[in-house]
Amino acid sequence: MSRKIALITGASRGLGAALAEALAPDYHIVAVARTVGALEELDDRIKAKGGDATLVPMDVTLKDAMAQLCRAIYERWGKIDLWAHTAVHVAPLSPANFLDAKDWEKSVALNVSATGMLIPFIAPLLGESGTALFFDDPRHGEKFFGAYGATKAAQTALAQSWSRETAKTGPRVKIVTPEPMATATRARFFPGEDRSTLAHPRDVAARILRDLHL
């Protein structure tokens, strides 16, 4: 395949889906998410742009499944050019002393542990010339954002370490802080907010890719 390959983890909706659409048809999209229906809808939109995608309905916290996916990508294409990691667990707002144990475990598993697992799996596919994208949402320390803020901060810290470690050798690791967007994630945090004042994920995705020359 002559086109570049983009792996997007968390591709079914929001910024992940918007990035997938923006990258097509210049990239073949490997779209990973748990929601089959949303992936199929994304595939339809990508095809409408003249692009194509490989749909992977998978939970990114499953180590063996993600290892198998990375092996399959290597066997088929040998590498990827871009990895955008947008998968996130959004725990409900809660005082720290009322954190739900299951939501805390899911937050750690997806926002932290999965990231630490995926970087070693995906780094060899990126090689020296690929780009990895992470997305910060600096809520750490804000009241009621304990589970989300703490685990998102841990994810960002891991990405920052990797970015500094690879500054001279590659791959290029970038951490972007998107502007407030009209997404389901934000709606859970700010119900009733006037969404007309928020950026559309499609516009944010276009700006990110333009600014990073992707």
C-alpha positions as CSV (number, residue, x, y, z in Angstrom):
1,M,0.0,0.0,0.0
2,S,1.4,3.4,-1.1
3,R,-0.7,5.4,1.3
4,K,0.4,6.1,4.8
5,I,-1.1,4.2,7.8
6,A,-2.7,5.9,10.8
7,L,-3.7,3.9,13.9
8,I,-6.4,5.6,16.0
9,T,-7.2,4.1,19.3
10,G,-10.6,5.4,20.5
11,A,-11.8,6.1,17.0
12,S,-15.6,5.6,17.3
13,R,-16.6,9.2,18.3
14,G,-15.4,12.6,19.3
15,L,-11.9,13.8,18.4
16,G,-10.8,10.2,17.4
17,A,-13.5,9.9,14.8
18,A,-12.8,13.5,13.6
19,L,-9.1,12.7,13.2
20,A,-9.9,9.6,11.2
21,E,-12.1,11.5,8.8
22,A,-9.6,14.3,8.4
23,L,-6.8,11.9,7.7
24,A,-8.7,10.0,5.0
25,P,-8.1,9.5,2.1
26,D,-4.4,10.4,2.5
27,Y,-4.0,7.7,5.2
28,H,-5.4,4.2,5.5
29,I,-7.1,4.3,8.8
30,V,-6.9,1.5,11.4
31,A,-9.8,2.4,13.6
32,V,-9.9,0.8,17.1
33,A,-12.9,1.1,19.4
34,R,-15.3,-1.1,21.3
35,T,-18.5,0.2,19.7
36,V,-19.1,-1.7,16.5
37,G,-22.0,0.5,15.2
38,A,-20.1,3.7,15.7
39,L,-17.1,2.2,13.8
40,E,-19.3,1.2,10.9
41,E,-20.8,4.7,10.7
42,L,-17.2,6.1,10.7
43,D,-16.3,3.7,7.9
44,D,-19.2,5.0,5.8
45,R,-18.0,8.6,6.3
46,I,-14.4,7.6,5.4
47,K,-15.6,5.9,2.3
48,A,-17.7,8.9,1.3
49,K,-14.4,10.9,1.3
50,G,-12.8,8.3,-1.0
51,G,-10.7,6.7,1.8
52,D,-10.8,3.3,3.4
53,A,-10.3,1.8,6.8
54,T,-9.7,-1.3,8.7
55,L,-12.2,-1.6,11.6
56,V,-11.0,-3.2,14.8
57,P,-13.8,-3.6,17.4
58,M,-11.5,-4.2,20.4
59,D,-11.0,-3.1,24.0
60,V,-7.6,-1.5,24.1
61,T,-7.0,-2.6,27.7
62,L,-6.8,-6.3,26.5
63,K,-3.1,-7.0,26.3
64,D,-3.1,-10.1,24.2
65,A,-5.6,-8.7,21.7
66,M,-3.6,-5.5,21.2
67,A,-0.4,-7.5,20.9
68,Q,-2.0,-9.6,18.2
69,L,-3.3,-6.4,16.4
70,C,0.2,-4.9,16.4
71,R,1.7,-8.1,15.0
72,A,-1.0,-8.2,12.3
73,I,-0.2,-4.6,11.4
74,Y,3.5,-5.4,11.1
75,E,2.8,-8.5,9.0
76,R,0.5,-6.6,6.6
77,W,2.2,-3.1,6.3
78,G,5.5,-3.3,8.2
79,K,4.9,0.0,10.0
80,I,2.6,2.8,10.7
81,D,3.1,6.5,10.2
82,L,0.8,7.9,12.8
83,W,-0.7,6.8,16.1
84,A,-3.4,9.0,17.7
85,H,-4.4,7.8,21.2
86,T,-7.8,9.3,22.0
87,A,-9.3,6.4,24.0
88,V,-10.3,7.5,27.5
89,H,-12.6,6.5,30.4
90,V,-14.6,9.4,31.7
91,A,-15.6,8.8,35.3
92,P,-18.5,10.7,36.6
93,L,-17.7,13.8,38.7
94,S,-17.5,12.9,42.3
95,P,-15.9,14.1,45.5
96,A,-12.7,12.2,46.2
97,N,-14.1,10.5,49.3
98,F,-17.0,9.2,47.3
99,L,-15.1,7.7,44.3
100,D,-16.8,4.7,42.9
101,A,-14.3,1.7,43.0
102,K,-15.3,0.4,39.6
103,D,-15.0,3.8,37.9
104,W,-11.6,4.3,39.5
105,E,-10.4,0.9,38.3
106,K,-11.7,1.6,34.8
107,S,-10.0,5.0,34.8
108,V,-6.7,3.5,35.8
109,A,-7.0,0.6,33.4
110,L,-7.8,2.7,30.3
111,N,-6.2,6.0,30.9
112,V,-3.0,4.8,32.5
113,S,-2.3,1.1,32.3
114,A,-3.4,0.7,28.6
115,T,-1.2,3.6,27.6
116,G,1.8,2.1,29.4
117,M,1.1,-1.2,27.6
118,L,0.5,0.3,24.2
119,I,3.6,2.5,23.9
120,P,6.0,-0.5,23.9
121,F,3.8,-2.4,21.4
122,I,3.4,0.5,19.0
123,A,6.8,2.2,19.2
124,P,8.5,-0.4,16.9
125,L,5.7,0.2,14.3
126,L,6.4,3.9,14.4
127,G,10.1,3.5,14.0
128,E,12.2,6.7,13.9
129,S,10.0,8.6,11.5
130,G,6.5,8.1,12.8
131,T,4.4,10.4,15.0
132,A,2.5,9.6,18.2
133,L,-0.3,12.0,19.3
134,F,-1.6,12.3,22.8
135,F,-4.2,14.7,24.1
136,D,-4.0,16.4,27.4
137,D,-7.0,17.7,29.4
138,P,-5.4,19.4,32.5
139,R,-8.1,18.8,35.1
140,H,-5.8,17.4,37.7
141,G,-6.4,18.9,41.1
142,E,-9.8,20.4,40.2
143,K,-12.6,19.6,42.6
144,F,-14.8,16.6,41.6
145,F,-12.4,15.6,38.8
146,G,-10.4,13.2,41.0
147,A,-10.5,10.0,39.0
148,Y,-10.5,11.6,35.5
149,G,-8.0,14.3,36.4
150,A,-5.5,12.1,38.2
151,T,-5.4,9.3,35.6
152,K,-5.4,11.7,32.6
153,A,-2.4,13.5,34.2
154,A,-0.6,10.2,34.6
155,Q,-1.2,9.4,31.0
156,T,0.1,12.8,29.9
157,A,3.2,12.4,32.2
158,L,4.0,9.1,30.5
159,A,3.7,10.7,27.1
160,Q,5.9,13.6,28.1
161,S,8.6,11.2,29.3
162,W,8.5,9.4,26.0
163,S,8.6,12.6,24.1
164,R,11.7,13.8,25.8
165,E,13.4,10.4,25.5
166,T,12.8,10.3,21.7
167,A,13.5,13.9,20.9
168,K,16.7,13.1,19.1
169,T,16.0,9.6,17.9
170,G,12.3,9.5,17.0
171,P,9.5,8.8,16.8
172,R,8.0,12.2,17.2
173,V,5.8,12.3,20.2
174,K,3.4,15.2,20.6
175,I,1.0,16.1,23.3
176,V,-1.8,18.5,22.3
177,T,-4.3,20.3,24.5
178,P,-7.4,20.7,22.4
179,E,-9.8,23.6,22.9
180,P,-13.2,22.9,24.5
181,M,-15.2,20.7,22.1
182,A,-18.8,19.7,21.8
183,T,-18.2,16.0,22.6
184,A,-19.9,13.4,24.8
185,T,-17.0,13.6,27.2
186,R,-17.5,17.3,27.9
187,A,-21.3,16.9,28.1
188,R,-20.8,14.4,31.0
189,F,-18.8,17.0,32.8
190,F,-20.9,20.1,32.0
191,P,-24.5,19.1,31.3
192,G,-26.7,21.9,30.1
193,E,-23.7,23.9,28.8
194,D,-24.4,25.9,25.6
195,R,-22.7,23.7,23.1
196,S,-23.0,26.4,20.4
197,T,-20.0,28.1,22.0
198,L,-17.8,25.0,21.7
199,A,-15.6,24.0,18.9
200,H,-16.6,21.1,16.6
201,P,-14.2,18.1,16.8
202,R,-13.9,18.2,13.1
203,D,-12.5,21.8,13.1
204,V,-10.2,20.9,16.0
205,A,-8.9,17.8,14.2
206,A,-8.2,19.9,11.1
207,R,-6.2,22.5,13.1
208,I,-4.2,19.8,14.9
209,L,-3.2,18.1,11.7
210,R,-2.4,21.4,10.0
211,D,-0.3,22.7,12.9
212,L,1.7,19.4,13.1
213,H,2.1,19.2,9.3
214,L,0.4,15.8,9.1
